[in-house]
Amino acid sequence: MTGPDAPQPTAPRVTLYGRAGCHLCDEARAVVEAVCSELGESWTEVDIDADPALLDRFGEEIPVTLVDGRQHDFWRVDPDRLRTALRGR
């Protein structure tokens, strides 16, 4: 549906910062994807290697997840904790 009455896309509530070849990032991605799919939430992923400022900020903590723009987890994503954060809107 398009036009003024069409539902407006919402910004992703979850952002995953990571990099290619990172096994913890792969695990976090699977958790984020499953929980967001279950709850009907959107998410996005950012490659920190594409931005020197992000690499400097998150380089030692990846993967890092943000929920609604605030840091939520790093290194590991707990699915129950992520569900709670997304439901607590």
C-alpha positions in Angstrom: 0.0 0.0 0.0 1.3 3.4 -0.9 0.0 6.9 -0.3 -0.8 9.0 2.7 -2.7 6.2 4.5 0.1 3.6 4.1 1.9 2.5 7.3 5.1 4.4 7.7 8.2 2.3 8.1 9.7 2.5 11.6 13.4 2.9 12.3 15.0 -0.3 13.4 14.9 -0.6 17.2 18.0 -2.8 17.4 21.4 -2.0 15.9 24.1 -4.6 15.9 27.7 -3.4 15.5 30.1 -6.0 14.4 32.5 -7.1 11.6 32.9 -9.9 9.1 34.7 -13.0 10.3 33.7 -12.5 14.0 32.2 -15.6 15.4 30.6 -13.7 18.4 29.0 -11.4 15.8 27.6 -14.4 14.0 26.1 -15.7 17.2 24.7 -12.3 18.2 23.2 -11.8 14.7 21.4 -15.1 15.0 19.9 -14.1 18.4 19.0 -10.6 17.3 17.4 -11.9 14.1 15.4 -14.6 15.9 14.1 -12.3 18.7 13.3 -9.4 16.4 11.4 -11.7 14.1 9.5 -13.3 17.0 8.5 -9.8 18.3 7.9 -8.2 14.9 10.7 -5.7 15.4 13.2 -4.4 12.9 17.0 -4.4 13.3 20.0 -3.3 11.3 23.7 -4.2 11.3 26.6 -1.9 11.0 30.1 -3.0 10.0 32.5 -1.1 12.3 35.4 -1.7 9.9 33.7 0.7 7.4 34.0 3.7 9.8 37.2 4.6 11.7 35.2 6.3 14.5 33.1 3.2 15.1 36.2 1.0 14.9 37.8 3.1 17.6 34.7 3.2 19.8 33.6 -0.5 19.5 36.7 -2.3 18.3 37.4 -4.3 21.5 33.8 -4.9 22.5 32.1 -6.3 19.4 29.5 -7.4 18.9 27.7 -4.4 20.5 23.9 -4.1 20.4 21.9 -1.0 20.9 18.2 -1.0 21.7 16.4 2.3 20.9 19.7 4.0 20.5 21.2 3.0 23.8 23.9 0.4 24.4 22.3 -2.8 25.5 24.9 -5.6 25.4 28.4 -6.4 24.1 30.2 -9.6 23.4 27.1 -11.8 23.9 23.4 -11.2 23.4 21.1 -12.8 25.9 17.8 -13.5 24.1 15.6 -13.2 27.2 17.3 -9.9 28.1 16.8 -8.6 24.6 13.1 -9.6 24.6 12.6 -7.8 27.9 14.2 -4.6 26.6 12.1 -4.7 23.4 8.8 -5.4 25.3 9.6 -2.7 27.9 9.1 0.1 25.4 
